[in-house]
């Protein structure tokens, strides 16, 4: 199995204020799979994503990628794991304001030993004609496309997406979802996307519904719907 998550538990706070956010999560994800973590605010989905991404650590349990346990990694190895295996797409774009679209994407390329071709990626993302613009000259959708490019150009094994359409309008959200769908199919990245939008689950290979730190449902989507046909 490509990614294995075994009995992950996580709490925040101390004493009477201690809150258990994840209560023994078990999950397996295949290479190239598009997995949606679905749930309301407070269900634990973003915390789980952060633990998979090595941004946060679990109180107990194991996460293994290709058999390597995150808990066994030193801080240096964990940094290399994030650099070599993971790409991050957040709700906020976090672009470098004084760099152009192309330069922002190239920042991701510099972090990889086997990056994708930047010019080809600009074309795939529909950013070729905007490549010399600064972030403040772009629409929200164009900024998110640039953020996706920066993450994808590393050619990561896993692309972690935390509410990537949360700050976008309906039309732009669908454009971004179509783009992520294209990236998944063209480059074969494993995608794990956190969302509270129930409609988005229909475009995924696997749907994991969380509630109060536990998995309520975990199933393969036998009838995947193209992003352009989603409605909400």
Secondary structure as UniProt FT lines:
FT   STRAND          3..12
FT   HELIX           15..17
FT   STRAND          19..29
FT   TURN            31..32
FT   STRAND          34..38
FT   TURN            41..42
FT   HELIX           45..52
FT   TURN            53..54
FT   STRAND          60..65
FT   TURN            66..67
FT   STRAND          68..69
FT   HELIX           70..72
FT   HELIX           75..85
FT   STRAND          86..89
FT   TURN            97..98
FT   HELIX           101..110
FT   HELIX           118..124
FT   TURN            125..126
FT   HELIX           128..130
FT   TURN            131..132
FT   HELIX           135..137
FT   HELIX           140..152
FT   TURN            153..154
FT   STRAND          158..162
FT   TURN            164..167
FT   HELIX           170..187
FT   STRAND          190..195
FT   HELIX           198..203
FT   STRAND          206..211
FT   TURN            212..213
FT   STRAND          214..220
FT   HELIX           227..229
//
